[in-house]
Amino acid sequence: MMLRIQSKPVRTVLLWQIAVTTFLAIIAGLLTGIHAMASAALGGLVSVTAGLAFALVMQSGGAQSADGTVIAALRAEATKIGVAVILLWLVLAVYRDVVAVVFIGSFIVSILVFSMAFFVRDL
């Protein structure tokens, strides 16, 4: 079974996040070296993974009413935050050479890109 995100805005924004993460990783690598590149890539990937978890929980919610939709959205958002916190902690605990400013900065930029899903039209 192949997983497919059904929401076009979420698919689009996940691709944007990957593009922005790649760009930030290249710039960080060119400016300050391999550990900054890896830190930027990891920061963005934390956000992409959290966004993917959000999308999967949201589409598996099967909400049939307005109440159900709100509950599904809250559950998906809680999942996204939980995944992000766990992955942030994991990277900071395991990767000794993490460049924290680059890592957190890339994560924040990628999270902000995810918020742009509201502006993508679902055709």
Protein Blocks (a to p, Z undefined) as FASTA:
>chain_A
ZZddfblklmmmmmmmmmmmmmmmmmmmmmnojklmmmmmmmmmmmmmmmmmmmmmmmmn
opabfklmmmmmmmmmmmmmmmmmmmmmmmmmmmmmbcfklmmmmmmmmmmmmmmmmmpc
cZZ
